[in-house]
């Protein structure tokens, strides 16, 4: 029941008004004025029929971004109409989300660059979503593990789909056994997240599961140094659903030389 509840919650988030199935664009911005609208001459091009030819301009100065809305265009933030607004990126947590009709957009920061991610709650991919195939739930893939801390926390190199590499804080590794052999996965600490984040690959990638690997969370270890790695909760990264995500990829040490036949399969497989 626990896994079924988890899967239900997972699908609820994925198919929500602002879930990953609503992402339709990602445009990188440059210092100066970055126009946004449906006209193809804009720096940030919105889908035809969803907004005016020019909705406004995002002015990037000294690393700070400000939206200036074009006259007569209705844009809202937190339910109120705005004409001019400073935009915070997702770097420090929750970004400033701006809305127009079924569209919403906000700033993301990746590798020192700022981009505008656009979502559409009426996106065709959301309407066409037909669920995700998963392996049968098996208790044999719920593994007791020990946590080996890295004192102090060390940085590990995490590549991503953009072709860049970021240094992420790792509290340690989770170590577990499959078929009598020991394996380990380096964990990543995410700001504001109670659990440890695991980015892993295995022998099912590219055949039964998403080619670039999968994600999983594990509880932080108790005083006894024990935790649980439940591969029944392994799930597809956002990049499985949209080309406009910036997913991290498994570091080389997290590519398991075994087939993890648990959790979500490839979307559409």
Beta strands, then each sheet from edge to edge (+ up, - down):
strand 1: 23-28
strand 2: 32-37
strand 3: 44-45
strand 4: 56-61
strand 5: 64-69
strand 6: 75-77
strand 7: 80-82
strand 8: 84-87
strand 9: 98-100
strand 10: 103-110
strand 11: 113-120
strand 12: 142-159
strand 13: 165-178
strand 14: 181-186
strand 15: 196-200
strand 16: 214-218
strand 17: 226-230
strand 18: 235-236
sheet 1: 1+ 11- 10+ 9-
sheet 2: 3+ 2+ 4- 5+ 8-
sheet 3: 6+ 7-
sheet 4: 14+ 13- 12+ 17-
sheet 5: 15+ 16- 18+
end
